[in-house]
Amino acid sequence: MSGPYVIRGSVSLPEAELMWRFSRSSGPGGQHVNTSDSSVELRFDLATTDALPPVWKERALERLAGRLADGVLTVRASEHRSQWRNRETAAVRLASLLAEASAPPPKPRRPTRIPRGINERRLREKKRRSDTKRGRSGRDWG
């Protein structure tokens, strides 16, 4: 691995809690493809980990509920021919997934009012345009 994968701030994925599984990958590879286990499955037990602060862990468990199987988050990577690159891809994907899921909710939008001057200007322009178009009718040309 190329070092700790930072989720956000000083919180990173602990190497001891990552469970790796390797298998043969489909796709291009030529003669090499039948002999190497380049596909990677990375599992992280989100329900029992102590690496995340409790608030982050709650948020992540709630937001990733559809992706979890018994509290375990699984990420697969088989895009590359190299197992090493697939490991890197899976770990980065897991870290970004956890960062997104544990992020604080956005601040609620504070509704704003349209300034009265803008509204009045719009209505004046509509009136002027209406008068222009009304003047185009040939009623008074007698």
PEDA-V882285 format. One line per field, one symbol per residue. ss: DSSP state (h for helix, s for strand, l for the rest). psi: psi as a letter, one per 40 degrees, with the letter a starting at -180 (. if undefined). burial: # if it has 9 or more other ideal C-beta (glycine too) atoms within 8 Angstrom, else .. A space follows every 50 residues. Layout:
ss=???
psi=???
burial=???
//
This chain:
ss=lllllsssllssllhhhssssssllllllhhhhhllllssssssslllll lllhhhhhhhhhhllllssllsssssslllllhhhhhhhhhhhhhhhhhh hhlllllllllllllhhhhhhhhhhhhhhhhhhhllllhhhl
psi=ifaihhdhbehihhddehhihiihiiaieadddeeigehhhhihgddeie diiddddddddddeddeihfehhhhihfdiehdddddddddddddddddd deiiiiiihhiiihidddddddddddddddddddeeifdee.
burial=....###...###...##.#.#.##...#...#....##########.#. .#...##.###..#...#..########.##.#.###########.###. ##................#.......................
//
